[in-house]
Amino acid sequence: MSAWCDRLSLNTMTTKGWTLREAVEATAAAGLPAIGVWRDRVAEAGVDEAAKIVRDNGLRVSTLCRGGFLTGLDDPGAILDDNRRAIDEAAALGTHELVMVVGGLVGRDLVGARARVAERLADLVPYAVERDVRLALEPLHPVFCAERAVISTLGQALDLATPFPAHAVGVVIDTFHVWWDPGLAESVARAGAAGRISSYQICDWLVPMAADPLVSRGMMGDGVIDFAAISALVDQAGYRGDIEVEIFNETVWATDGVAVLETMKERYRDLVWSSLQS
């Protein structure tokens, strides 16, 4: 395996059309060491079989995505139960990091929605710690605040994480969601100093955007994000974990997966790895 790709991870959403087995086998064949897995792929294969597929191909699972959606008012018990299942799946797959997309606005009560995230996070932390799984809070770009995540900045995610030990609650730095933040450098440094960086995920912000912002992520280099600058910040903060490529894009999904992997490797080498000092 080339040293330059020894931290590169394919997120299964990038090759959405592949089954878990297809994604894992292609990732291993491409010489990558890790894969980030979405729960839909785990459900299709079954948890035990999913873990076996990954293990048999010699990969590590960089993250499991996703838990969260903690803001709902209906049936809080079901919300917590689903997150406990996600924690169990992460433990079975051997990953320490469960990505948490915390949930969007319910009605017009933004303050209340954020308060419920904090309360339900506290409910879940002991269960996660017992299973050696960290709840990795992912701030999403403000355009997703109403529907998907009432946490919009890395600073907000860190504030939510602070009451808990660093091994229990971390944060995700996803370039698509944080590139615009004027406080990003300070927040990345703060996250690194606290040992809370759970994952570094990369993809580009396309201009113009797709009609649906959710599928407007692009391959690195196809948009406006300065990967060298952000990658240097993350590196200087001491993060040494896997770097996942997670792309939601219908054109990418319609492209041959092997070709996507090869392009992903080239762009990572040229735009990200070259900015890493360690």
Backbone torsions as a table, in degrees:
resi	resn	phi	psi	omega
1	MET	NA	134.9	178.6
2	SER	-68.7	139.5	-178.4
3	ALA	-59.2	-31.9	-175.0
4	TRP	-68.6	-19.8	-179.1
5	CYS	-112.6	19.4	-174.5
6	ASP	-78.3	3.7	173.4
7	ARG	-124.5	2.7	-174.1
8	LEU	-81.1	133.1	-177.2
9	SER	-128.9	135.7	172.3
10	LEU	-87.7	124.0	170.5
11	ASN	-84.4	133.7	-173.1
12	THR	-61.5	-20.3	178.5
13	MET	-68.6	-24.7	-179.1
14	THR	-66.2	-34.1	176.3
15	THR	-116.4	64.8	-169.4
16	LYS	-57.5	-30.4	-176.5
17	GLY	-75.6	-12.7	-178.8
18	TRP	-84.1	143.7	167.5
19	THR	-68.6	170.1	177.6
20	LEU	-60.2	-44.4	-179.4
21	ARG	-61.2	-44.2	179.2
22	GLU	-61.9	-42.2	-179.7
23	ALA	-66.6	-43.5	-178.9
24	VAL	-65.5	-47.2	-177.6
25	GLU	-65.6	-38.3	178.5
26	ALA	-69.7	-36.8	177.7
27	THR	-62.7	-45.9	178.5
28	ALA	-64.0	-42.2	-179.9
29	ALA	-64.3	-28.8	179.7
30	ALA	-80.7	-2.3	177.4
31	GLY	83.7	16.6	178.3
32	LEU	-90.8	150.7	-173.9
33	PRO	-94.8	-10.1	-168.3
34	ALA	-148.0	160.4	177.0
35	ILE	-142.0	139.3	172.2
36	GLY	-98.9	129.5	-168.6
37	VAL	-114.7	135.0	171.2
38	TRP	-91.4	151.1	-173.7
39	ARG	-67.2	-24.1	177.9
40	ASP	-63.4	-35.7	178.3
41	ARG	-72.0	-35.2	175.4
42	VAL	-64.5	-43.1	-179.1
43	ALA	-62.6	-39.1	-179.6
44	GLU	-64.0	-40.6	-176.7
45	ALA	-87.1	-26.1	-168.5
46	GLY	91.1	144.0	-172.4
47	VAL	-61.1	-48.4	-176.6
48	ASP	-64.6	-42.1	179.9
49	GLU	-68.2	-38.4	178.3
50	ALA	-60.1	-45.3	179.4
51	ALA	-62.6	-38.6	179.9
52	LYS	-67.3	-41.4	179.4
53	ILE	-59.1	-46.5	-179.8
54	VAL	-64.4	-46.6	-177.9
55	ARG	-63.0	-44.0	-177.5
56	ASP	-65.0	-23.6	-180.0
57	ASN	-97.9	5.8	173.0
58	GLY	71.5	22.7	179.7
59	LEU	-98.9	161.3	167.5
60	ARG	-107.5	153.7	176.8
61	VAL	-95.3	112.8	-176.4
62	SER	-70.4	-43.1	174.9
63	THR	-150.3	160.3	164.9
64	LEU	-112.2	133.6	179.2
65	CYS	-124.5	128.0	3.5
66	ARG	-146.8	158.9	162.8
67	GLY	-102.5	-172.0	174.4
68	GLY	112.7	-142.0	-171.4
69	PHE	47.5	59.1	-172.4
70	LEU	-91.7	-0.8	-169.7
71	THR	-91.5	-7.3	-174.2
72	GLY	-63.9	150.2	178.7
73	LEU	-95.0	-24.9	-177.6
74	ASP	-87.4	128.4	172.6
75	ASP	53.6	65.9	178.1
76	PRO	-60.3	-28.2	177.5
77	GLY	-61.8	-39.8	179.2
78	ALA	-67.5	-36.7	177.9
79	ILE	-61.3	-47.6	-179.8
80	LEU	-66.5	-38.3	179.9
81	ASP	-63.2	-41.6	179.4
82	ASP	-64.5	-38.5	178.0
83	ASN	-69.0	-34.5	175.1
84	ARG	-65.0	-38.1	176.0
85	ARG	-63.4	-40.7	178.4
86	ALA	-62.3	-40.4	177.2
87	ILE	-61.9	-44.2	178.4
88	ASP	-61.6	-40.6	179.3
89	GLU	-64.5	-42.5	178.0
90	ALA	-59.9	-44.5	179.7
91	ALA	-62.6	-41.9	-179.9
92	ALA	-64.6	-33.7	179.7
93	LEU	-81.1	-9.2	177.7
94	GLY	81.3	18.8	176.4
95	THR	-101.1	145.8	178.9
96	HIS	-87.3	-12.8	-169.2
97	GLU	-117.9	118.4	173.0
98	LEU	-108.7	112.5	-179.6
99	VAL	-70.1	132.4	-178.2
100	MET	-115.7	111.9	170.0
101	VAL	-95.2	109.7	-157.6
102	VAL	-74.0	-19.0	-179.6
103	GLY	111.6	156.4	-174.2
104	GLY	-99.0	-164.5	-176.1
105	LEU	-73.8	141.3	173.1
106	VAL	-117.5	115.0	-171.6
107	GLY	68.0	-132.7	179.2
108	ARG	-119.8	9.5	-173.3
109	ASP	-92.0	82.0	-179.9
110	LEU	-66.8	-41.2	178.9
111	VAL	-61.0	-43.8	179.6
112	GLY	-65.0	-39.3	179.2
113	ALA	-62.3	-43.6	179.3
114	ARG	-66.8	-35.1	177.7
115	ALA	-64.7	-38.7	178.8
116	ARG	-66.4	-35.2	175.5
117	VAL	-58.3	-47.8	-178.9
118	ALA	-62.5	-43.8	-178.4
119	GLU	-64.0	-44.9	-176.0
120	ARG	-76.9	-28.8	171.8
121	LEU	-60.2	-44.8	178.8
122	ALA	-61.1	-36.4	178.0
123	ASP	-65.1	-34.8	-172.9
124	LEU	-87.5	-25.8	-173.5
125	VAL	-56.0	-48.0	-179.0
126	PRO	-58.9	-39.8	179.2
127	TYR	-63.3	-42.7	-179.7
128	ALA	-67.1	-43.2	-178.9
129	VAL	-61.4	-39.5	178.2
130	GLU	-59.4	-26.4	-176.6
131	ARG	-106.8	10.8	177.6
132	ASP	57.7	41.5	177.3
133	VAL	-118.9	133.2	177.6
134	ARG	-99.0	135.6	176.4
135	LEU	-84.0	112.9	-171.4
136	ALA	-102.0	101.4	-176.3
137	LEU	-74.4	125.6	-179.8
138	GLU	-109.6	111.5	171.8
139	PRO	-71.3	138.7	177.7
140	LEU	-112.0	150.2	177.6
141	HIS	-48.3	144.3	-177.1
142	PRO	-54.3	-23.5	179.2
143	VAL	-61.5	-19.7	-179.0
144	PHE	-101.1	7.1	-174.6
145	CYS	-60.3	-43.8	-175.3
146	ALA	-67.4	-37.5	-171.5
147	GLU	-102.5	-30.2	-167.5
148	ARG	-126.6	-35.8	-173.7
149	ALA	-154.5	115.7	177.7
150	VAL	-82.2	5.0	169.2
151	ILE	-102.8	119.9	-175.1
152	SER	-113.0	-18.4	-178.2
153	THR	-126.1	155.7	176.1
154	LEU	-61.1	-35.7	177.5
155	GLY	-61.2	-42.0	176.3
156	GLN	-62.0	-42.9	179.1
157	ALA	-61.8	-41.6	179.1
158	LEU	-65.9	-37.9	177.1
159	ASP	-61.6	-40.2	177.3
160	LEU	-67.4	-34.5	-177.5
161	ALA	-76.7	-28.1	-169.6
162	THR	-55.5	-36.4	179.8
163	PRO	-65.9	-11.4	-174.3
164	PHE	-113.9	157.3	177.0
165	PRO	-61.0	152.2	-177.8
166	ALA	-62.4	-29.2	179.6
167	HIS	-76.7	-9.7	-177.5
168	ALA	-99.4	-38.3	-177.5
169	VAL	-136.4	123.9	178.3
170	GLY	-123.8	-167.8	-179.8
171	VAL	-135.5	151.5	176.5
172	VAL	-104.2	133.3	173.9
173	ILE	-107.2	105.0	-179.7
174	ASP	-111.6	118.1	-174.4
175	THR	-55.2	-37.3	-178.6
176	PHE	-59.3	-35.1	-174.2
177	HIS	-93.1	-22.8	-171.5
178	VAL	-116.1	-5.7	-170.9
179	TRP	-59.3	-27.9	-173.6
180	TRP	-83.7	-14.5	-167.6
181	ASP	-71.6	117.8	-179.9
182	PRO	-66.6	-18.0	177.4
183	GLY	-98.4	16.2	-172.5
184	LEU	-62.7	-46.5	-176.6
185	ALA	-58.3	-45.0	179.3
186	GLU	-63.4	-42.8	-177.6
187	SER	-69.1	-39.9	177.0
188	VAL	-62.2	-44.0	178.1
189	ALA	-61.6	-41.5	178.4
190	ARG	-63.1	-43.7	179.0
191	ALA	-62.6	-42.3	179.4
192	GLY	-65.7	-43.3	-179.3
193	ALA	-62.2	-31.8	-180.0
194	ALA	-87.8	-3.4	-179.2
195	GLY	68.3	34.0	-172.9
196	ARG	-110.4	6.7	179.6
197	ILE	-78.2	109.5	-178.3
198	SER	-85.6	-35.9	-174.8
199	SER	-158.9	146.3	170.7
200	TYR	-116.7	114.9	-178.4
201	GLN	-113.4	142.0	-174.1
202	ILE	-131.3	141.3	166.8
203	CYS	-172.6	174.1	-172.6
204	ASP	-106.0	160.7	174.8
205	TRP	-100.2	115.0	-174.7
206	LEU	-84.1	145.2	173.4
207	VAL	-130.7	120.4	0.1
208	PRO	-74.8	160.1	177.5
209	MET	-73.9	157.9	170.7
210	ALA	-69.0	162.5	178.8
211	ALA	-57.9	-36.3	175.9
212	ASP	-102.3	111.9	-178.2
213	PRO	-57.2	-27.2	-177.5
214	LEU	-60.3	-33.6	-177.4
215	VAL	-107.6	29.7	-178.9
216	SER	-102.6	15.3	175.5
217	ARG	-76.8	145.1	179.8
218	GLY	-126.1	167.4	173.3
219	MET	-63.7	144.0	179.3
220	MET	-53.5	132.2	-179.0
221	GLY	96.6	-11.0	-179.4
222	ASP	-94.9	-0.8	-177.6
223	GLY	-134.5	-144.1	-168.2
224	VAL	-109.5	-1.7	-172.8
225	ILE	-76.5	138.6	176.4
226	ASP	-90.0	89.2	-176.3
227	PHE	-68.0	-32.7	178.9
228	ALA	-61.3	-45.2	-177.6
229	ALA	-66.9	-47.4	-177.6
230	ILE	-69.6	-40.8	179.0
231	SER	-62.6	-37.9	177.4
232	ALA	-64.0	-40.2	177.2
233	LEU	-60.2	-46.7	-178.4
234	VAL	-64.9	-40.8	178.9
235	ASP	-64.7	-45.7	-179.8
236	GLN	-65.3	-24.3	177.4
237	ALA	-77.3	-5.1	174.9
238	GLY	95.2	9.1	179.8
239	TYR	-73.8	128.0	-178.9
240	ARG	-126.0	14.5	-177.9
241	GLY	-85.3	-169.9	-178.4
242	ASP	-71.0	155.1	179.5
243	ILE	-120.2	111.9	-173.8
244	GLU	-94.1	138.4	169.9
245	VAL	-98.7	113.9	-178.4
246	GLU	-125.2	109.1	-174.7
247	ILE	-124.0	126.9	170.2
248	PHE	-106.5	107.1	-176.1
249	ASN	-162.5	123.0	-173.9
250	GLU	-66.3	-32.3	177.1
251	THR	-68.7	-42.9	176.1
252	VAL	-61.5	-42.9	-179.7
253	TRP	-63.4	-28.2	-179.6
254	ALA	-85.7	-5.2	-179.1
255	THR	-90.1	147.6	177.1
256	ASP	-52.1	128.6	-174.3
257	GLY	-60.2	-37.1	179.6
258	VAL	-64.7	-40.0	176.9
259	ALA	-64.2	-38.6	177.0
260	VAL	-61.6	-44.2	179.0
261	LEU	-60.3	-44.0	-178.4
262	GLU	-66.5	-41.7	176.7
263	THR	-64.0	-42.7	178.2
264	MET	-57.1	-43.4	179.3
265	LYS	-64.5	-44.7	-179.4
266	GLU	-62.2	-45.8	-178.4
267	ARG	-67.1	-38.7	177.3
268	TYR	-61.6	-45.4	-179.3
269	ARG	-61.4	-44.4	-173.9
270	ASP	-79.8	-32.6	-171.2
271	LEU	-107.8	-22.3	-174.7
272	VAL	-116.5	-57.6	-175.6
273	TRP	-57.0	-36.2	-178.1
274	SER	-65.3	-15.1	179.0
275	SER	-98.4	-2.9	179.9
276	LEU	-88.8	132.9	-178.1
277	GLN	-95.9	-7.0	-175.9
278	SER	-138.6	NA	NA
